[in-house]
């Protein structure tokens, strides 16, 4: 394939179709007509000598060749945007672009509102696209491939090829419904373990570090359920006698509406480490630096006292 036979606009369209999984979604994202995107996809198939995307019950499914191309296409598109994007002296108010933020839904709930408000106040032409973790195999892959501009992760391991910045250390609190026996009096490890618990694990684990801490105190707990998010755990706690452990920043806003009571966990439970991840290729992009500053500011607003 000759380089001159493929223009940058086609790569932008390929990137959008691979991300959206549909011609209609890519057209909407790029403000193009669906027939225009279909024609571009036809040219791309000819240029690469591969179907690239095939129909499935869930939309368009990328071929093996398309999956191999995806990170390289995304990197090329991102490099072009950085090259042709706003100069450092351009004011954010003049920008017209989007940023993609990958984060657990609970974290989006904690400070997504503040982040959006900060972004819109300075750059009304900027759009934020929040993605849940289900849209990427992991946070590192998302920022490497360009699926996300930044990822906000909990207890993330450091990776040599990525930038990582700590945002907050979020303390954990015990939580029960109002009127639960643990809502009053001293909560000891024995009292804490005597009630059934709901745990939070995006991988469905039923045993956590809390179990090891309890066993060190000579007691065991019964885990009734595992759920993927803290907001769901809070609703299960509110509906019965289960005990939960949740971040203070999330428990605070939801305690009154759900009629919950929080208390210190009677164990040496480590706070959650919330970090921001990004790829080094964005280090010197003025707009990306601005986004990282807004994420930092939004996280700071939600730091629990």
N, C-alpha and C positions, 0 to 999 in steps of 0.2 A: 504494500500500500504506500503510495506517495504521500508525503506530508502535505503537499499542496492540495491534495484531493479532500482534505478534511479541515474544516474551519473550526475555530474555537466555539462558535455558537452550537455546533453539533455536539461537542463534548459537554457543554452546559446542559443541553437537553438530555443527553445520555445520563449524566449525573442525576438529574431530576427524576427521570423515569426509574432508574435503579433505586432511588430513595423512596419514591412514592409507591412504586409497584403498580402503577396504572398510567395510561396515557392521559386520562381525564385529570387525574391529580397533578401530573407534571404540567399540563397545560394551565391549570388554575394557578399553580405555584409560579409559573413563568409569565403569566398574563398573555398566553398565546391561545390560539384555537386548537381544539383536539385534532382536526385534520392536519394542521401544520406540524404538530408533534408527531403524528403518524407518518407523515412524509419524511420527516427528519430521521425517524427510526428506521425507515426503509433504506435511506442513504447510509446510515450507520451499519446496517446489516450487510449491505453490499461492500462497504469499505473494509469491514473487519472479516468478511467471509464467514459469518456466524450469525445464527438467529438472535443471539444476545438475550432476548426475552421470549418465553413461550407461555401460552395461556394455561392457566390452572384454575381450580375452583375458587381460589383466593386472589384472583387477578393475574398479573404477569409475574412469572417466576424466572429469575435470571439463570442463564446457562452457566456451566462451569467456567467457560471462557469469560463471560461477563463478570463473574465473581472475582476472577483473577485480575481483570481490568479495573474493577471498582476503586480500590485504594489509589491506583495510579491516576485514574481519571479525576477523582476527587482532589488529589494533590495538585494536579495541573490546573484545575478550575480555581482552587484556593490561591495558588500562586498568581494566577492571572488577576484575580480580584484584588489581591494585595498590591500588585503592580499598578493596576489601573484604578484602584480605589482612592479614597480621600487622602489627600496629602496631610502631613502632620499639622499644618497650619489651618486646615479646614475645621470649622466649628462643627460640633456634633449636631447642632440644630439643622445643618445643611445636608446631613447624611440621609441616604435612602437605601437601606439594606436590611438584612435580617441576620440574627444570630441564633444558633441552636444550642440549647443548654440541656445536657443529659443529667438527670438526678432522680433519686427515689421519689416517689409521689409524696411521701411524708415530708421530705425536705422542701419540695416545691410548695407544699402547704404551709410550711413554717415561714419561709421568707420570699416566696415567689411574688407575693403581693407587693412587698417593699421593693424588690428588684424591678418589677414592672413600673412602679411609680417613679423610681429614680431614673430609669431609662427614658420614660415618656416625658419627664420634666425637662430633660436636657436635649433629647433627640426624638422629637415626635414622629420623625420619618423612619425610625428603626423599629422593626418587629422582632419579638422574641418568640422562639419556637421551643417550647418545653417538650422533651421526650422522656418517657418513663424508661426504666431499665430494660423492659422487655424488647425495646427496639434495638438493642445491641448486646452482643455476647458478654462484654464487660466494658467498664469505663475506659480502660486503656485502649482497647481496640477501637472504640468510638472516636477518640481524639486522634489516634494514629491515622485512621482511614478518612477522617474529616467528616464523619457522620455527625459529630458534635464539635462546636467551637471550644466549649469547656465542658467538663464533667464535674459534678459535685458528688463526692463519694464519702462513705462512712467507713472508717477504719481501713482505708486503702493502703496496700503495700506500696512502697516506693519502687519505681521502675526507672532504670538508668536512662532510658531514651525519652522520658517525659518530664515535664516540669510539674512540681507539686508544691502547693502552698497551704499551710494550715489556716483554716478560717476560724473555727471555734472548737472548744472542748465542751461538749454538752452533757451536764450531769443527768443522771437517771433517778427517777422517783418511783416509788411504789404507788399503785393506784387501785382503789376499790370503789364500789358504788356508795353513795351516802347511806348511812344506816348499817353498813357492814360492820361486823364485830371489830375488824382492824381499823375502822375509821376513828376509833377512840382508844386511849390508853397507850402504853408503851408497846411498840411492835418489836418483839424479840425475834431471833432467828427461828426459834421453835414455833412461835405463833404464826410467823410469816409462812413457814413450810407446811403448817397444818391444813391450809386451804388449797384447793385445786388452782392451778395457774394456767394462763394463756401466755405462750411465748411468741416472739416475733423472729421469723427466719425466712428470708426470701428463698432459701433452698429447702424449706420444709423440715428442718431439724427439730427434734423434740427434746434434745438435751443441749444445754448451753453452759457457759462459764459459771452461771449462777448455781447450777447443780453441784459443780465441784466446790464452790465456796460453802454451800450448805453442808455438804458431806464433811468438809473440814471442821464444821461446827458440830458434827455428830448427828445431823438431821437430814432427812430426805423430803422432797416434795413430790407431788403428783402433777404431771402436766396433762391437762385435759385436751388442749388443742394447740396447734401451731398455725400462725397466719403470716402472710407475707408483709404486712404493713402495720405500723403503730396505730393509725386511725381506726383500722378494723378491730384491733385488739381493744381499743378504748370502748368501742360499741359493744363488744362481747362482755366486757367488764361491767358496763352500765346495765346490761340486761339480766345479770344474775349475781352469783357469789364468787366469780372468778377473781383472781388477783393478777395484776399485770405490772410490768416494769416498762416505763416509757420515758422519753426525753422530756426534761422540764419545759422546754420551749413549746412542745406540742401539748403537753398536759395542761399547761396554764390556760390557754385560750379555750380549751374544750371542757375543762372541769365543770364550770358553772352550767353551760348548756346541757351537758349530759348528766349533771348531778353526780359528780365524782368527787372523791376526797383523795388527796395525795399525802404521802408521808415518806420520810427518809428510809431508804432500803437498809435493813440492819446487817449489811455486809459491806466488804470493801470492794464495791463494784466500780470498775474504771469508767470514767465518762467516755462518751462516744467522740471520736476524733473526726471532725468534718473537714474535708480538704477539697481544694479546687485543683483539677488537673487540666493541662493543655499541652499541645505539641510545641517544641521549640521553634518550629517554622513561623509561629505567630509572635515570637518574642518582640520583634521590632515593628509589628503592625500597629500603627497609632490607634485605629479603631478597636483592635483586640485588646490593647492595653487599657483603653477606656472601659471596655466591657468588664475586664477583670477588676478594675477599680470599683465599678458599680456592684459587682458580686460581693467584693470585700466589704463594701459599705452596708449592703443589705444584710449580710451575715452578722455584721457587728451590731446592727439594730436589734437583732433577735437573740443576742447573747443573754442567757438567763442570769439574773442577779445572784 
